[in-house]
Amino acid sequence: MSESKKHPDSSRRAFLATAAVAASAAVIGLRPRTAHAALPHLSEADPLAKSLGYRANHNQVDSAKFPTYKPGEYCGQCRFFLGKPGQASGFAGCQIFAGYAVDANGWCASFNARS
């Protein structure tokens, strides 16, 4: 058997590998760009939300049960809120309540002001 038959041309292999990668990248790049699926809104009845005193409206926080609450604090000002800093309305993700969107106007006992 000749030497060329035992060891196929490496440049041909490289070309085929590059072509496969390029074709895959083209297919991925052609997918329509859509927004990520919206996160479900966090319910105040959720067990973790209840334990942290989450309220969709910070004005409804029971300060007797959660003495760390200070009037005027809300999720839009919290470092765990994944929306725009200072956002006062709408919903966005939260690092504390992974997989859920919280109301920017809400509050929970994990509140930690952005620095």
Secondary structure, DSSP 8 states (H G I E B T S, - for coil): --HHHHS--HHHHHHHHHHHHHHHHHHHHTS---------B--TTSHHHHHTT-BSSGGG--TTT-TT--TT--GGGBTTB-S-TT--SSEEEBSSSTT-EEETT-B-TT--B--
